Amino acid sequence: MREHYFLTMLQSLSCDSIDKYTQTMICLETTV
């Protein structure tokens, strides 16, 4: 839907803010 906005939101978040598992799942969701 709005991948660009979603990616920007992810970039604004620090890696420590989200769990490794959640971050990985999000990356997979965006990539696929």
mmCIF file of the N, C-alpha and C atoms, coordinates in Angstrom:
data_MODEL
# 
_entry.id   MODEL 
# 
loop_
_atom_site.group_PDB 
_atom_site.id 
_atom_site.type_symbol 
_atom_site.label_atom_id 
_atom_site.label_alt_id 
_atom_site.label_comp_id 
_atom_site.label_asym_id 
_atom_site.label_entity_id 
_atom_site.label_seq_id 
_atom_site.pdbx_PDB_ins_code 
_atom_site.Cartn_x 
_atom_site.Cartn_y 
_atom_site.Cartn_z 
_atom_site.occupancy 
_atom_site.B_iso_or_equiv 
_atom_site.pdbx_formal_charge 
_atom_site.auth_seq_id 
_atom_site.auth_comp_id 
_atom_site.auth_asym_id 
_atom_site.auth_atom_id 
_atom_site.pdbx_PDB_model_num 
ATOM 1  N N  . MET A 1 1  ? 0.842  -1.190  0.000  1.00 0.00 ? 1  MET A N  1 
ATOM 2  C CA . MET A 1 1  ? 0.000  0.000   0.000  1.00 0.00 ? 1  MET A CA 1 
ATOM 3  C C  . MET A 1 1  ? 0.888  1.254   0.000  1.00 0.00 ? 1  MET A C  1 
ATOM 4  N N  . ARG A 1 2  ? 1.336  1.634   1.187  1.00 0.00 ? 2  ARG A N  1 
ATOM 5  C CA . ARG A 1 2  ? 2.249  2.774   1.246  1.00 0.00 ? 2  ARG A CA 1 
ATOM 6  C C  . ARG A 1 2  ? 3.599  2.291   1.748  1.00 0.00 ? 2  ARG A C  1 
ATOM 7  N N  . GLU A 1 3  ? 4.321  1.652   0.870  1.00 0.00 ? 3  GLU A N  1 
ATOM 8  C CA . GLU A 1 3  ? 5.612  1.076   1.271  1.00 0.00 ? 3  GLU A CA 1 
ATOM 9  C C  . GLU A 1 3  ? 6.625  2.170   1.580  1.00 0.00 ? 3  GLU A C  1 
ATOM 10 N N  . HIS A 1 4  ? 6.602  3.214   0.777  1.00 0.00 ? 4  HIS A N  1 
ATOM 11 C CA . HIS A 1 4  ? 7.571  4.284   0.972  1.00 0.00 ? 4  HIS A CA 1 
ATOM 12 C C  . HIS A 1 4  ? 7.415  4.913   2.354  1.00 0.00 ? 4  HIS A C  1 
ATOM 13 N N  . TYR A 1 5  ? 6.168  5.194   2.716  1.00 0.00 ? 5  TYR A N  1 
ATOM 14 C CA . TYR A 1 5  ? 5.890  5.780   4.026  1.00 0.00 ? 5  TYR A CA 1 
ATOM 15 C C  . TYR A 1 5  ? 6.287  4.814   5.128  1.00 0.00 ? 5  TYR A C  1 
ATOM 16 N N  . PHE A 1 6  ? 6.001  3.526   4.883  1.00 0.00 ? 6  PHE A N  1 
ATOM 17 C CA . PHE A 1 6  ? 6.321  2.500   5.865  1.00 0.00 ? 6  PHE A CA 1 
ATOM 18 C C  . PHE A 1 6  ? 7.828  2.382   6.052  1.00 0.00 ? 6  PHE A C  1 
ATOM 19 N N  . LEU A 1 7  ? 8.558  2.429   4.945  1.00 0.00 ? 7  LEU A N  1 
ATOM 20 C CA . LEU A 1 7  ? 10.009 2.332   5.014  1.00 0.00 ? 7  LEU A CA 1 
ATOM 21 C C  . LEU A 1 7  ? 10.588 3.545   5.728  1.00 0.00 ? 7  LEU A C  1 
ATOM 22 N N  . THR A 1 8  ? 10.035 4.701   5.448  1.00 0.00 ? 8  THR A N  1 
ATOM 23 C CA . THR A 1 8  ? 10.514 5.918   6.100  1.00 0.00 ? 8  THR A CA 1 
ATOM 24 C C  . THR A 1 8  ? 10.291 5.853   7.600  1.00 0.00 ? 8  THR A C  1 
ATOM 25 N N  . MET A 1 9  ? 9.142  5.313   7.967  1.00 0.00 ? 9  MET A N  1 
ATOM 26 C CA . MET A 1 9  ? 8.828  5.169   9.386  1.00 0.00 ? 9  MET A CA 1 
ATOM 27 C C  . MET A 1 9  ? 9.805  4.202   10.042 1.00 0.00 ? 9  MET A C  1 
ATOM 28 N N  . LEU A 1 10 ? 10.149 3.133   9.320  1.00 0.00 ? 10 LEU A N  1 
ATOM 29 C CA . LEU A 1 10 ? 11.087 2.153   9.853  1.00 0.00 ? 10 LEU A CA 1 
ATOM 30 C C  . LEU A 1 10 ? 12.457 2.778   10.039 1.00 0.00 ? 10 LEU A C  1 
ATOM 31 N N  . GLN A 1 11 ? 12.866 3.584   9.075  1.00 0.00 ? 11 GLN A N  1 
ATOM 32 C CA . GLN A 1 11 ? 14.178 4.213   9.141  1.00 0.00 ? 11 GLN A CA 1 
ATOM 33 C C  . GLN A 1 11 ? 14.258 5.187   10.309 1.00 0.00 ? 11 GLN A C  1 
ATOM 34 N N  . SER A 1 12 ? 13.139 5.837   10.608 1.00 0.00 ? 12 SER A N  1 
ATOM 35 C CA . SER A 1 12 ? 13.119 6.792   11.713 1.00 0.00 ? 12 SER A CA 1 
ATOM 36 C C  . SER A 1 12 ? 13.266 6.070   13.051 1.00 0.00 ? 12 SER A C  1 
ATOM 37 N N  . LEU A 1 13 ? 12.813 4.818   13.076 1.00 0.00 ? 13 LEU A N  1 
ATOM 38 C CA . LEU A 1 13 ? 12.953 4.027   14.300 1.00 0.00 ? 13 LEU A CA 1 
ATOM 39 C C  . LEU A 1 13 ? 14.370 3.499   14.428 1.00 0.00 ? 13 LEU A C  1 
ATOM 40 N N  . SER A 1 14 ? 14.861 3.459   15.636 1.00 0.00 ? 14 SER A N  1 
ATOM 41 C CA . SER A 1 14 ? 16.182 2.892   15.853 1.00 0.00 ? 14 SER A CA 1 
ATOM 42 C C  . SER A 1 14 ? 16.077 1.377   15.923 1.00 0.00 ? 14 SER A C  1 
ATOM 43 N N  . CYS A 1 15 ? 17.148 0.706   15.572 1.00 0.00 ? 15 CYS A N  1 
ATOM 44 C CA . CYS A 1 15 ? 17.138 -0.760  15.541 1.00 0.00 ? 15 CYS A CA 1 
ATOM 45 C C  . CYS A 1 15 ? 16.837 -1.334  16.923 1.00 0.00 ? 15 CYS A C  1 
ATOM 46 N N  . ASP A 1 16 ? 17.217 -0.590  17.948 1.00 0.00 ? 16 ASP A N  1 
ATOM 47 C CA . ASP A 1 16 ? 17.005 -1.090  19.304 1.00 0.00 ? 16 ASP A CA 1 
ATOM 48 C C  . ASP A 1 16 ? 15.554 -0.929  19.749 1.00 0.00 ? 16 ASP A C  1 
ATOM 49 N N  . SER A 1 17 ? 14.813 -0.144  18.996 1.00 0.00 ? 17 SER A N  1 
ATOM 50 C CA . SER A 1 17 ? 13.426 0.109   19.391 1.00 0.00 ? 17 SER A CA 1 
ATOM 51 C C  . SER A 1 17 ? 12.558 -1.111  19.162 1.00 0.00 ? 17 SER A C  1 
ATOM 52 N N  . ILE A 1 18 ? 12.886 -1.854  18.118 1.00 0.00 ? 18 ILE A N  1 
ATOM 53 C CA . ILE A 1 18 ? 12.081 -3.034  17.819 1.00 0.00 ? 18 ILE A CA 1 
ATOM 54 C C  . ILE A 1 18 ? 12.868 -4.310  18.075 1.00 0.00 ? 18 ILE A C  1 
ATOM 55 N N  . ASP A 1 19 ? 12.146 -5.366  18.329 1.00 0.00 ? 19 ASP A N  1 
ATOM 56 C CA . ASP A 1 19 ? 12.795 -6.648  18.559 1.00 0.00 ? 19 ASP A CA 1 
ATOM 57 C C  . ASP A 1 19 ? 13.406 -7.153  17.264 1.00 0.00 ? 19 ASP A C  1 
ATOM 58 N N  . LYS A 1 20 ? 14.438 -7.967  17.392 1.00 0.00 ? 20 LYS A N  1 
ATOM 59 C CA . LYS A 1 20 ? 15.100 -8.527  16.218 1.00 0.00 ? 20 LYS A CA 1 
ATOM 60 C C  . LYS A 1 20 ? 14.108 -9.326  15.389 1.00 0.00 ? 20 LYS A C  1 
ATOM 61 N N  . TYR A 1 21 ? 13.281 -10.093 16.045 1.00 0.00 ? 21 TYR A N  1 
ATOM 62 C CA . TYR A 1 21 ? 12.302 -10.927 15.348 1.00 0.00 ? 21 TYR A CA 1 
ATOM 63 C C  . TYR A 1 21 ? 11.306 -10.060 14.590 1.00 0.00 ? 21 TYR A C  1 
ATOM 64 N N  . THR A 1 22 ? 10.792 -9.047  15.272 1.00 0.00 ? 22 THR A N  1 
ATOM 65 C CA . THR A 1 22 ? 9.823  -8.147  14.645 1.00 0.00 ? 22 THR A CA 1 
ATOM 66 C C  . THR A 1 22 ? 10.447 -7.429  13.461 1.00 0.00 ? 22 THR A C  1 
ATOM 67 N N  . GLN A 1 23 ? 11.669 -6.955  13.633 1.00 0.00 ? 23 GLN A N  1 
ATOM 68 C CA . GLN A 1 23 ? 12.352 -6.238  12.565 1.00 0.00 ? 23 GLN A CA 1 
ATOM 69 C C  . GLN A 1 23 ? 12.562 -7.141  11.359 1.00 0.00 ? 23 GLN A C  1 
ATOM 70 N N  . THR A 1 24 ? 12.928 -8.393  11.627 1.00 0.00 ? 24 THR A N  1 
ATOM 71 C CA . THR A 1 24 ? 13.144 -9.349  10.548 1.00 0.00 ? 24 THR A CA 1 
ATOM 72 C C  . THR A 1 24 ? 11.850 -9.618  9.803  1.00 0.00 ? 24 THR A C  1 
ATOM 73 N N  . MET A 1 25 ? 10.773 -9.816  10.540 1.00 0.00 ? 25 MET A N  1 
ATOM 74 C CA . MET A 1 25 ? 9.475  -10.072 9.918  1.00 0.00 ? 25 MET A CA 1 
ATOM 75 C C  . MET A 1 25 ? 9.036  -8.883  9.076  1.00 0.00 ? 25 MET A C  1 
ATOM 76 N N  . ILE A 1 26 ? 9.259  -7.684  9.580  1.00 0.00 ? 26 ILE A N  1 
ATOM 77 C CA . ILE A 1 26 ? 8.895  -6.468  8.852  1.00 0.00 ? 26 ILE A CA 1 
ATOM 78 C C  . ILE A 1 26 ? 9.707  -6.377  7.564  1.00 0.00 ? 26 ILE A C  1 
ATOM 79 N N  . CYS A 1 27 ? 10.997 -6.687  7.661  1.00 0.00 ? 27 CYS A N  1 
ATOM 80 C CA . CYS A 1 27 ? 11.854 -6.641  6.473  1.00 0.00 ? 27 CYS A CA 1 
ATOM 81 C C  . CYS A 1 27 ? 11.371 -7.648  5.445  1.00 0.00 ? 27 CYS A C  1 
ATOM 82 N N  . LEU A 1 28 ? 10.977 -8.818  5.900  1.00 0.00 ? 28 LEU A N  1 
ATOM 83 C CA . LEU A 1 28 ? 10.478 -9.847  4.993  1.00 0.00 ? 28 LEU A CA 1 
ATOM 84 C C  . LEU A 1 28 ? 9.179  -9.397  4.347  1.00 0.00 ? 28 LEU A C  1 
ATOM 85 N N  . GLU A 1 29 ? 8.320  -8.775  5.133  1.00 0.00 ? 29 GLU A N  1 
ATOM 86 C CA . GLU A 1 29 ? 7.033  -8.306  4.613  1.00 0.00 ? 29 GLU A CA 1 
ATOM 87 C C  . GLU A 1 29 ? 7.237  -7.237  3.542  1.00 0.00 ? 29 GLU A C  1 
ATOM 88 N N  . THR A 1 30 ? 8.218  -6.375  3.776  1.00 0.00 ? 30 THR A N  1 
ATOM 89 C CA . THR A 1 30 ? 8.453  -5.293  2.826  1.00 0.00 ? 30 THR A CA 1 
ATOM 90 C C  . THR A 1 30 ? 9.149  -5.799  1.576  1.00 0.00 ? 30 THR A C  1 
ATOM 91 N N  . THR A 1 31 ? 10.045 -6.760  1.757  1.00 0.00 ? 31 THR A N  1 
ATOM 92 C CA . THR A 1 31 ? 10.796 -7.274  0.616  1.00 0.00 ? 31 THR A CA 1 
ATOM 93 C C  . THR A 1 31 ? 9.894  -8.058  -0.319 1.00 0.00 ? 31 THR A C  1 
ATOM 94 N N  . VAL A 1 32 ? 9.051  -8.901  0.250  1.00 0.00 ? 32 VAL A N  1 
ATOM 95 C CA . VAL A 1 32 ? 8.192  -9.747  -0.574 1.00 0.00 ? 32 VAL A CA 1 
ATOM 96 C C  . VAL A 1 32 ? 7.022  -8.929  -1.127 1.00 0.00 ? 32 VAL A C  1 
# 
